[in-house]
Amino acid sequence: MATLRAGSCKLLLAAFLLISSLHAFLVTSTEFTVGGEDGWGVRRSNRDRDVYNEWASRNRFKVDDTIHFKYQKDSVMVVTSEEYEKCRSSHPLFYSNNGDTVFKLDRPGLFYFISGIAGHCERGEKMIIKVLETEATPPPQSANENSTATSQSSPWPFPINQSNGVLVGTPRSSQVGNKVLDA
């Protein structure tokens, strides 16, 4: 009897560990360092003007991933698509100039980043990040439902959702209005 209980306990423990590890695997997020070792800043060469968008296009971003900006004597702002095209913003959705900013991607869709230093955005210090929609499993169809569901197709593999409004990122410091106070 004692052997049976010990075996049952080991089996339950193994099942618990397996489920826990699967849960951790499924809910992990990734921190991406913008610009790699070079960080966030104006590049020396004109041929590097699209370096950040090229970097972003090589990565796959999902909700809850974070973007880590490392920089000196610079800033990072999240702006609207119109402000991104103009390379300036007087009212960014997010602003940080602490040199070590971590921004959480908290929704699917497009995020527009530019430098807040005059002339830097025009010299290529800007980036668009596309965050993919998380795939939701449709609920199972009940036995008494005989209709077939039709789905709408889109040319994109994910919905593009642009929201104008709420602050979507939090740096490793406190934000007051459009100012960031080091923690």
Secondary structure, DSSP 8 states (H G I E B T S, - for coil): -HHHHHHHHHHHHHHHHHHHHHHHHHT---EEETTGGG-SS--SSGGGTTHHHHHHHTS-EETT-EEEEE-SS--EEEE-HHHHHHT--SS-SEEE-SSEEEEE--SSEEEEEE-SSTTTGGGT-EEEEEEE----------TT----------SSSS------SS-----SSEEETTEEE--
